[in-house]
């Protein structure tokens, strides 16, 4: 029974750590997904994201920055262990005491999206920094833009086909 409990408690923290480490990989994927924004107008993207939190004018470009913070209440495993030595004549030796339970706390997940545009307000570069939970909103923007670009390409193709049949 005790061995199973220890395994469960080890598996759960490992799962949480794995989730957080995989979040780093996800942020890389989100950054790659956002490359679809290159060549798009900053106004189109701002329509989804609202106004940037920060704006810098550089010599040949402009930098728009959005920051997202997610405050999430999580219950995670909390195991405390105590080791003690007894000098009692009745029960001499060493005893280990382990307390099992959970700890609920608030955790902050942050993400920063930086878009660099040329003087014509066309996005030339994207950069995402943070963790997967904070950055998930920007993944949704990439998905929306990808869906819209497919719809636009389909409309252009249909238009070209339609024009070829006109006298």
C-alpha positions as CSV (number, residue, x, y, z in Angstrom):
1,X,0.0,0.0,0.0
2,X,2.7,2.4,1.0
3,X,4.7,1.6,-2.2
4,X,1.7,2.3,-4.4
5,X,1.1,5.6,-2.7
6,X,4.8,6.7,-3.2
7,X,4.5,5.7,-6.9
8,X,1.3,7.8,-7.3
9,X,3.0,10.8,-5.6
10,X,6.1,10.4,-7.8
11,X,4.1,10.0,-11.0
12,X,2.0,13.1,-10.3
13,X,4.9,15.6,-9.7
14,X,6.7,14.1,-12.7
15,X,3.5,14.7,-14.8
16,X,3.3,18.3,-13.6
17,X,7.0,18.8,-14.4
18,X,6.6,17.1,-17.8
19,X,3.7,19.4,-18.6
20,X,5.7,22.5,-17.7
21,X,8.7,21.3,-19.7
22,X,6.5,20.4,-22.6
23,X,5.2,24.0,-22.4
24,X,8.6,25.2,-23.6
25,X,8.3,23.0,-26.7
26,X,4.8,24.3,-27.2
27,X,6.0,27.9,-27.1
28,X,8.5,27.1,-29.9
29,X,5.6,25.6,-31.9
30,X,3.5,28.7,-31.2
31,X,6.4,30.9,-32.4
32,X,6.7,28.8,-35.6
33,X,2.9,29.0,-36.1
34,X,3.0,32.8,-35.8
35,X,5.4,33.0,-38.8
36,X,2.2,33.0,-40.9
37,X,1.7,36.6,-39.7
38,X,4.8,37.7,-41.7
39,X,3.7,39.7,-44.7
40,X,0.3,40.6,-43.1
41,X,-0.8,44.1,-42.2
42,X,-0.4,44.9,-38.5
43,X,-3.9,46.3,-38.5
44,X,-5.3,42.9,-39.5
45,X,-3.6,41.3,-36.5
46,X,-4.4,44.1,-34.1
47,X,-8.1,43.5,-35.0
48,X,-7.7,40.1,-33.2
49,X,-5.4,41.2,-30.4
50,X,-6.6,44.8,-29.7
51,X,-4.2,47.6,-29.2
52,X,-0.6,46.6,-28.3
53,X,0.6,47.0,-24.7
54,X,3.7,48.8,-25.9
55,X,4.9,50.4,-29.1
56,X,8.4,51.5,-30.1
57,X,9.5,53.3,-33.2
58,X,12.9,52.1,-34.5
59,X,15.0,53.6,-37.3
60,X,13.6,51.5,-40.1
61,X,10.8,49.6,-38.4
62,X,8.3,49.6,-35.6
63,X,7.9,47.2,-32.7
64,X,4.5,46.3,-31.2
65,X,4.4,44.2,-28.0
66,X,1.4,42.4,-26.4
67,X,1.7,40.9,-22.9
68,X,-0.7,38.3,-21.6
69,X,-0.8,37.1,-18.0
70,X,-2.9,34.2,-16.9
71,X,-3.5,33.7,-13.1
72,X,-4.4,30.1,-12.5
73,X,-5.3,28.4,-9.2
74,X,-3.8,24.9,-9.2
75,X,-3.9,22.1,-6.7
76,X,-0.6,20.2,-6.8
77,X,0.7,17.3,-4.7
78,X,2.4,18.4,-1.6
79,X,4.4,15.7,0.2
80,X,6.5,16.4,3.3
81,X,8.9,13.9,4.9
82,X,10.5,14.0,8.3
83,X,13.2,11.8,9.6
84,X,13.8,11.3,13.3
85,X,15.8,9.2,15.6
86,X,14.3,7.9,18.8
87,X,16.4,7.5,22.0
88,X,13.6,5.9,23.8
89,X,14.4,2.6,25.5
90,X,11.0,1.2,24.5
91,X,11.2,2.0,20.8
92,X,14.8,2.7,19.9
93,X,15.7,3.3,16.2
94,X,14.8,5.6,13.4
95,X,11.4,6.5,12.1
96,X,10.3,8.2,8.9
97,X,7.1,10.1,8.8
98,X,5.6,11.2,5.5
99,X,2.6,13.4,5.1
100,X,0.5,13.3,1.9
101,X,-1.8,15.9,0.6
102,X,-2.2,18.8,-1.8
103,X,-1.3,22.4,-1.9
104,X,-3.5,24.9,-3.7
105,X,-2.0,28.1,-4.8
106,X,-2.1,30.8,-7.5
107,X,0.4,30.6,-10.3
108,X,1.2,33.2,-12.9
109,X,1.8,32.2,-16.5
110,X,3.1,35.0,-18.8
111,X,3.7,35.5,-22.5
112,X,5.1,38.3,-24.6
113,X,4.4,38.6,-28.3
114,X,6.6,41.0,-30.3
115,X,5.8,41.9,-33.9
116,X,8.2,44.0,-35.9
117,X,6.8,45.8,-38.9
118,X,8.4,47.8,-41.7
119,X,7.4,51.4,-42.5
120,X,4.4,50.2,-44.5
121,X,3.0,48.4,-41.4
122,X,3.7,45.0,-42.8
123,X,4.9,42.4,-40.3
124,X,8.5,41.3,-41.0
125,X,9.3,39.4,-37.8
126,X,7.6,37.6,-34.9
127,X,8.9,36.6,-31.5
128,X,7.1,34.8,-28.6
129,X,8.5,34.5,-25.1
130,X,7.0,32.9,-22.1
131,X,5.2,29.7,-21.2
132,X,2.6,27.6,-23.0
133,X,-0.3,28.6,-20.8
134,X,0.3,32.3,-21.1
135,X,0.9,32.0,-24.9
136,X,-2.1,29.9,-25.8
137,X,-4.1,33.0,-26.8
138,X,-1.5,33.8,-29.5
139,X,-1.8,30.3,-30.8
140,X,-5.5,30.9,-31.4
141,X,-4.6,34.1,-33.3
142,X,-2.3,32.0,-35.6
143,X,-5.0,29.5,-36.1
144,X,-7.5,32.2,-37.1
145,X,-5.1,33.9,-39.4
146,X,-4.2,30.5,-41.0
147,X,-7.9,29.7,-41.5
148,X,-8.5,33.2,-43.0
149,X,-5.5,32.8,-45.3
150,X,-6.8,29.5,-46.6
151,X,-10.3,31.1,-47.2
152,X,-8.7,34.0,-49.0
153,X,-6.6,31.7,-51.2
154,X,-9.7,29.7,-52.0
155,X,-11.6,32.9,-52.9
156,X,-8.8,34.1,-55.1
157,X,-8.7,30.7,-56.9
158,X,-12.4,30.7,-57.4
159,X,-12.2,34.3,-58.7
160,X,-9.5,33.3,-61.2
161,X,-11.5,30.3,-62.4
162,X,-14.6,32.5,-62.7
163,X,-12.8,35.1,-64.7
164,X,-11.4,32.5,-67.2
165,X,-15.0,31.6,-68.2
166,X,-16.1,35.1,-68.8
167,X,-16.1,36.4,-72.4
